[in-house]
Structure formats: C-alpha cells, structure tokens
Amino acid sequence: LLSEVDRLFDLVQPLQPLTRLTLLQQLVPTLKQLSQSRFTHLQQLCRALIDLDGRCDTFEALVWLWLDHVIAAEFDPQAQAKARHGRLSQVLPTLLPLLHWVSLQSANPAAQLDSWQAGIRALGLDPASVLQPETQALGSMQLMPLINSTPAVKQQIWQSLRAAVAADGQLLLDELLVLQGVALLLEIPIDSAPAASGF
C-alpha cells in the first residue's frame, strides 16, 4: 500500500488542487472496499503526510474531512444508522462554524462581515440575531450532521455558503475548493457548483 501511495503521489502532485479534489470522488468505490485495518493504515499515513510540514492547507483539510466523514463512516454502524436531519435548526450548530470560516477568506474585516451576513440572510435568518462562533480550523470540523441532512436542508446549506462566497464579488481558490469539497461531502452534483454556474 505504501509503495502504491508513493507512486500515485508522484502522478497526482503536479495537478491543480481543484482537479485533485475532483479525483477524490472517483476513489470512493475503491476505498470503500478496503478492510478496516487497511483503511486505518491509509488514514494514519495521510495524517502523517498532512502534519509533515506543520501546517494544514485547505486542500489537505478537505482530504482529511473526506476520509473521516465519507470513508471512515463505512466502518461505523452508528454513523450509518443516524436519522436524517430535516430541519435547519438541527444542523445550525455545525453549519455556522463552516460559514464563519468561509467568511474569513474575504480580504478585510468589512468584507468578512458582509460575507457572514449574506450567508446568514440566505438561511432566512436575521444576522443581528446570530452570533459569530469561535474560529475553528477547517480540518477539525465535524460535518456529519450536514451530511446526514435531508436534500432540502442540504440545499439551504449550499445556498448559504454560495451567498457568503459571492458577497464580495470575488472567487478565491480556497473558497472554490471548500464549495467543491462541500458539494462532494453532501453529494450535491458538481455541475451545481459556482465554477459551472458562475453564481
């Protein structure tokens, strides 16, 4: 497995982060066929590679979230058995830190506030009534409630994140990566993503 990872690393490393992220989707069926021990070994190896330089960039954080939420859940009966969340209020504690992280990608405090408020308004909420959460590292977020939500709630999540990104009229690479990563995690068709629709 280690030699195969090394070989694939050499092939994938030159690709742009967005292309590499899209490739993750193609790996799902193969990785779901791994035994739990082999997957655990792969997960440990990925964690070691991510930690190697002492920092975790957006792409690395999304890889870790994807492994932890999509593939690891295959070996957790409780995760698979969780009921779908059909109300926005059930996922709001999970969504707000992610929305806050997205808003912080804007260039300055004023733009960050505009981004946050745009995302909150897209949820049908009053920005004055919703406190901004503490800043969290993207890779440490627990997004399973979002994944286990109904299609209608996923649509609300998606529209909120898109509104936050669109608020400053710019589309940064990290913002696009997160939107595409969320699309993969929530199983939203990629052609709904801003790269295709231009907001």
C-alpha positions in Angstrom: 0.0 0.0 0.0 2.8 2.4 0.9 4.6 1.9 -2.4 1.3 2.4 -4.3 0.6 5.7 -2.4 4.1 6.9 -3.3 3.6 6.1 -7.0 0.2 7.8 -7.0 1.6 10.8 -5.2 4.1 11.4 -7.9 1.3 11.3 -10.5 -1.2 13.5 -8.7 1.1 16.1 -7.1 1.5 18.2 -10.3 -2.3 18.5 -10.7 -4.1 21.6 -9.6 -5.9 21.3 -6.2 -9.3 21.5 -7.7 -8.5 18.7 -10.1 -7.1 16.6 -7.3 -10.3 17.3 -5.2 -12.4 16.0 -8.1 -10.4 12.8 -8.3 -11.4 12.1 -4.7 -14.9 11.4 -5.8 -13.6 8.8 -8.2 -11.8 7.0 -5.4 -14.9 6.4 -3.2 -15.9 3.0 -4.6 -12.4 1.7 -4.3 -11.7 2.9 -0.8 -15.0 1.6 0.5 -13.8 -1.8 -0.5 -10.7 -1.7 1.8 -10.7 -3.6 5.0 -11.0 -1.5 8.2 -7.3 -2.3 9.1 -6.1 -1.2 5.6 -8.2 1.9 5.7 -6.9 2.8 9.2 -3.4 2.4 7.9 -4.1 4.7 4.9 -5.8 7.3 7.2 -2.7 7.3 9.5 -0.4 7.7 6.5 -2.5 10.7 5.2 -2.5 12.2 8.7 1.3 11.9 8.9 1.7 13.5 5.4 -0.6 16.4 6.3 1.3 17.0 9.6 4.7 16.8 7.9 5.2 20.5 7.3 3.5 21.7 10.4 0.6 23.2 8.6 -2.7 22.1 7.0 -3.8 23.9 3.9 -7.4 24.0 2.6 -6.9 21.0 0.2 -5.3 18.9 2.9 -8.1 19.8 5.3 -10.7 18.7 2.8 -8.9 15.4 2.1 -9.0 14.7 5.9 -12.6 15.7 6.2 -13.5 13.5 3.3 -11.6 10.5 4.7 -13.0 11.0 8.2 -16.6 11.6 7.1 -17.2 9.6 3.9 -15.0 6.6 4.2 -14.5 6.1 7.9 -18.3 6.2 8.3 -18.4 2.9 6.4 -16.9 1.2 9.4 -19.1 3.0 11.9 -22.6 1.4 12.2 -23.8 4.3 14.4 -22.8 6.8 11.8 -24.7 4.9 9.1 -27.8 4.5 11.2 -28.2 8.2 12.1 -31.5 9.7 11.1 -31.7 12.4 8.5 -31.9 16.0 9.8 -34.9 17.6 8.3 -34.8 21.0 10.0 -32.2 23.7 9.6 -32.1 24.2 13.4 -30.7 20.7 13.8 -27.6 21.4 11.7 -27.1 25.1 12.5 -24.5 24.5 15.3 -22.5 22.6 12.7 -23.1 24.9 9.7 -22.2 28.2 11.5 -18.5 27.4 12.1 -18.1 26.4 8.5 -19.9 29.5 7.3 -17.7 31.6 9.6 -14.6 30.0 8.1 -15.8 30.8 4.6 -16.5 34.4 5.5 -13.0 34.8 6.9 -11.5 34.2 3.5 -12.6 37.7 2.4 -9.9 40.3 2.1 -10.7 42.6 5.0 -12.9 42.8 8.2 -15.7 44.7 6.4 -15.9 42.2 3.6 -15.8 39.3 6.1 -18.8 40.8 7.9 -20.6 41.3 4.6 -19.9 37.6 3.7 -21.1 36.3 7.1 -24.3 38.4 6.9 -25.0 37.3 3.3 -24.7 33.7 4.3 -27.0 34.1 7.3 -29.6 36.0 5.3 -29.6 33.2 2.7 -30.8 30.9 5.6 -33.7 33.2 6.2 -32.2 34.4 9.5 -31.6 37.9 10.8 -27.8 38.5 11.1 -28.3 40.6 14.2 -29.8 37.5 16.0 -27.0 35.1 15.2 -23.7 35.3 17.0 -20.5 34.5 15.1 -18.9 31.4 16.5 -15.3 31.0 17.6 -12.9 30.4 14.7 -12.2 26.7 14.0 -9.7 25.0 11.8 -11.4 23.6 8.7 -9.8 20.2 9.2 -11.1 19.9 12.8 -14.8 20.5 11.9 -17.3 17.7 12.4 -19.6 17.9 9.4 -21.6 14.7 9.8 -24.9 16.4 10.7 -24.7 18.3 7.4 -24.0 15.1 5.5 -26.9 13.4 7.3 -29.4 16.1 6.5 -32.3 15.9 4.0 -31.9 17.2 0.4 -34.0 20.3 1.3 -31.7 21.2 4.2 -28.6 20.5 2.1 -30.0 23.0 -0.5 -30.2 25.6 2.3 -26.6 24.8 3.4 -25.4 25.1 -0.2 -27.2 28.4 -0.9 -25.8 29.9 2.4 -22.2 29.0 1.5 -22.6 30.3 -2.0 -24.1 33.6 -0.8 -21.2 34.1 1.6 -18.6 33.4 -1.1 -20.4 35.7 -3.6 -20.8 38.6 -1.3 -17.5 40.3 -2.2 -17.8 39.6 -5.9 -14.6 37.6 -5.9 -14.0 33.8 -6.0 -10.7 32.8 -4.3 -9.2 29.3 -4.8 -9.8 28.4 -1.1 -13.4 29.4 -1.4 -13.9 27.4 -4.6 -12.1 24.4 -3.0 -14.4 24.5 0.0 -17.6 24.8 -2.1 -16.5 21.9 -4.3 -15.5 19.9 -1.2 -18.8 20.5 0.4 -20.5 19.5 -2.8 -18.7 16.2 -2.7 -19.4 15.6 1.0 -23.1 16.4 0.7 -23.4 14.6 -2.6 -24.6 17.7 -4.4 -24.0 17.4 -8.2 -20.8 19.2 -9.1 -22.5 21.0 -12.0 -24.3 23.0 -9.3 -21.0 24.4 -8.2 -20.1 28.0 -8.9 -17.3 27.0 -11.3 -20.1 25.9 -13.7 -22.8 28.3 -12.8 -20.8 31.5 -12.1 -23.0 32.1 -9.1 
